[in-house]
Amino acid sequence: MLSAAVRPTTRLLRFCQNTRCFQSAAATSSTVNAAEIAHFSRLSSLWWNEQGEFSLLHRMNPVRVHYIREKLLEATWEDQGEDARRVLESKCAVLTGMDVLDVGCGGGLLSESLARLGARTLGIDASESNIGIASTHASGDPQLSSSGNSLQYRHTSAEQLVKEPKRFDAVCSMEVIEHVDNPVAFLSACAQLVKPGGHLFLSTIARTPLSYFITILAAEYVFHKVAVGTHTYSKFINPSELISFFQTYRSSPSSSSNPTNSGHIGSDASPRPWITHTYAHGLPTRSEAEVRGIVYIPWSGEWKLMSRSSTPWGAVECNYLFWVRRPLDS
């Protein structure tokens, strides 16, 4: 077992050099990686085994849901004031009335949680096997199966869905972008699916030596928490790259009503970018975007959402959450 772990260690420096240029990543027309889809399709039957291949995601899911809930409550406070936030917080289903999209939904871990919070949730995945597992699991829950259109699943991709007129109050894509081809095109498709004033939530892994040791060396080769080959170091994305993307990304003025219009990078003719200001350490202002580290605590078997103040001091060197809001004037 140790020798298997040492072999990838000897390639660490080569991996660290094998970093893709985020803004000029593979110019393929599709973001779907066939090998990645085949990998997760083979594992699809294990999605709801809380002690199996996806056990870490099961333990991470409550933290992700809590973060989404808190950011939406925070946005309500900024838009409508403290009284509106308290009214919304008092409700069990704080997402009632919202249209939410889960891109790369897998077996439906996050989608089901969002639906239980009241959102009209659509989960999409490029793996037909994943959609089958997600649909079957949801049908066995009376709360979900009897709630009409509160939870639906479709076998499709973000770039296909963007051709349709439907747009969403919140788009979530958790642990997905590090598995796609052409992350720039993938981000653009996700952003186009957000309504003006809506929210985009991402969860991914930074491209650092620490993340290699934790997510590949330890998780795949030493402790066998996930299958070997689940992660590709060169596909990891640093928070600074997401921030940089949204500093230049501008939504098309009519993209919410005309699905053929895409967003633009650096176009003077389009509205303001999603991120307009940064402060110390290159971090965005809280009203526009946020980066928060999320750390696994082995001795408790739980994930911990790190404080905002810890972000500049190494808290986002491995797993992290990213939130950005589409400007209302876009």
N, C-alpha and C positions, 0 to 999 in steps of 0.2 A: 504493500500500500504506500509506504513512504517513497519507494523508488518511482512510483507512478506520479507522486506529487512533486518529486525533485525535477523530473523532466520538464514540466512546464515552467518551473522556476528558472531553469537555465535559459529559457527563452524570454524572460521578462523584459530585458532591455530591448530586444527586438520588437516585442509587442508595444513597448512604450514609444518606439519610433514609428510604429505602424499606425499612425493616427490620420484619419481622413480630414481633409479640409472641409469644414462644415458647410460653408457657403457654396462650395463647388463640388459637392458630393455627386455620386453617380447620376448621370443625366438620363436615367431610364424613364420611360413614360409611366410605369407603374411603380408604386412604393412597395408592393407585395413581394416578399422574398419566398420563392417556392420551397426552398430547403427549410426555412424557418417554419412555414405552414405545415410541411410534412412532419417536422419534428414534433410540433405541438398537437397535431392531429393524432399521432401515435400515442400521445399521452392523455388524450381527451377523456378517456374513461376514468381517469384518476382525479379529475377536478374536484370532486366533492368528498374525497378521502382526506379528512383533516390531519391525518398522521402520515400522509404519503408525499408524493412529489411536490404538491402545492401547499404543503403545511405552512411554509413561511408566508405565503400570500394570505392564507386564512388568518394567520395571526396579525398580519399587516392591515387587513381590511378594516377593522374597527378604527384604526388611527387615520386611515385615508378618509373614511366616512365622516369622522369627527372634524377633520380639517375642512372638508368641503362644506359641512354645515356651518362651521364657525366663520368661514370667509363669506358665505352668503348672508349670514346675520350681520357681519361687519359692513357689508355693502349696503344692506338695508338701513343700517344706522347712518351711514354717510349720505345716502340718498334721501331718506325720509325722517331721520331723527331718532332719538332714543325711545320715544313712545312706540313707534312702529316696530322697532327692533324687539322691544319687550313683548309686544303682542304676538309677533311671529315666534319668538323663543318659547312662549307659553304653549304653543301648539306641539303636539307629538309629531305631526306630519309637517315639518317646517318647509318642505319642498312642494306643498300642495299648490297646484296650478302651474307649475313649471314644466317645460318640455326639456328633458335631459337626454343627451346622447352618450353612450358608452362605446368608444371606438376600441376594437380589439378586446371584446368583452370576455373572451375565453368561455369558461363554464358558467359565467353569470354571477360571480361572487359580489362584485360591486353593483351590478345592475339590480339584483334583488334587493340589496340594501337601500338603493336610491328609490326604488318603487315603494318600499315600506315607509319611507319618509314622505310619501305623497306625490312624488314626481311621476309624470307621464314619461316613462323610460323606454328608450329604444336601444337595445344592445346589438351591435354589428360585429362580425368577425369574418376574416377571409377564409377561415377553416369551417367547412360544412359540418365536420364532426363536432367541433366545439359548439356550434349553434344547436345541433341535435341534443347534446348533453344538457345545455343550458335550458332549452325548451322543455325537455323531459323533467328536469329537476323542478322548474317553476310550476309545472302542471300538477305536481304532487303537493303543493302548498295551497290549501284552501284560500288563504288570504290573498295570494297572488292570482290564482286561477279564477277566482270569482270577482275580480276587480275590473273586469272589462278590458279597456285599453291601457291600463296603468303600466303593463310590462309586455313588450313585444321584442322579438328577435328576428334578425334578417341576416342571411348569408350574403354579405357585400363588403365593399371597402369604402373608406372615406372619400377617395377620389371619384368613385361611382356615385355615391350618395350626394355629392355636391352638385351633380347635374340636375337634381330635383329641387323644387322650390322651397321645401321645408327647411327652416332654420331653428336653432335651439337656444334656450336661455342659458344653458350650460353644456359644454362638451368636455367629457372626461376621457383621458387615454392613459391608463396606468400600466407601467412596465411594458410598453409597446414600442416606443420610438427606437429603442436600442435593438429592435429586431427587424426593422424595415429597411428597404433600399430607398435611397434618396430622401433623407430626413427633411430636407428643405421643402420638397414637394409635399411630404406628409404633413408637416406643420402648416403649410399654406392651405391644404385641403381642410384640416381641422379648424383653422381660423375662419375659413369661408363659411363654415357651418354654424358659426356663432352669430346670434342676433346683435345688432347695435346695443351696447350697454351690457351684453352678456359676458359669460365667464368661460375661460379655458383652463382646465386642470390637467397637469401632467405629473407623472411620477417616473423617474428613471434613475440611471446610475452615472456618476461622474467618471471621467477617464483619468484615473490617477493610479499610481503604484498601489496605494492602499486598497482601492476598489478591486484591482487585479487579485491581490492576495486574499481578500475576503470572498468575493463572488465567484472567482474561478478556482484559484488554488485550494482554498479551504472548503467552499461550498460544494464544488464539483469533484475534486480529486481526493481530499482528505476525509471529510465528513459525509460525503455523498448525499448532501441535502437535496441537490438537484442533479439531473442527468448530465453527464459529461457532454459538452458541446452546446449547452443551453445558452451560454453567453459568448460573445465575441468582443474582445477587448477594444478593438479598433472602432466598434460601433457605439461605444459608450459616448455620452455627450455631456460636456461640462456646462454648468449653469451660465457661465459667461457667454457661451455660444447661443443659448436660448435668448438671453437678454439682448445680445447683439442682433439676432434675427428680428426681434420685435421692435428694436430701435429703428429699423429701416422698413419694416413691413407696414404697408398701408392697405386697408380694405378698400375695395372698389365701392364708390358711393351707392351703386345700385345692386351690389352683390346679394343683398338680402331678398331682392325681388327678381333678379335675373341670374339664374344659376350658371350662365355661360360666362359671366364676368368673374375673373379671379382677382386675388389681391396682387399688389405690386410691391416690389422691393426698390426703394429709392426713386420712385416716380414723383416728380414735382407736381403733376397734374392731379394727384389723388390726395385724400385728406391726411391729417396728421398721423404719424405712426402710433402704435399702441403704447410704446414706452418713449416718453419725451425727456425724462429727467433721471439722472442717477446721482448718487452722493458718494460718500466715502466707500472705498473698496469696490466701486463700480456697481453697487446694488441699486435697484430701482426704488422709487418712492412707493410706500405701502398702498396708495390709492390706485396705482397702475399695475404693479406686479409684485410678486414676492417669491423668495426662495427659502425653503425650510428643510433642514436636515432631518432624516428619519433613521434611527439607529436601532439595531437589534441587540437586545440584552440577553446573552446566552443563559446566564444563571436563572433568569426569570422566565425565559421563553417568550418574551414580549417585545414589541417594538415601541420606541419612545419618540415622540415628536419633539425635536429640539427647539429651544427658544429662538426668537428672532435675533436676539443679541449675540447668539453663538454662531450665527451664519458666517460672519467674516473670519472666524477663528477655527476653521477646520470641520465644522459640523456637516458640511455638504461635500466632503471628500469621497463619499461613497453613495449611498441612496439618498435621494432628496425629492421633495415635492416642489412643483412650480405652478404658480397661479398668475394669470394675466387677464386683464379685462379689456374687451373691445370698446373703444371710445364711442360715446353716444353720437358724436358728430361725424362718425364715419358711416 
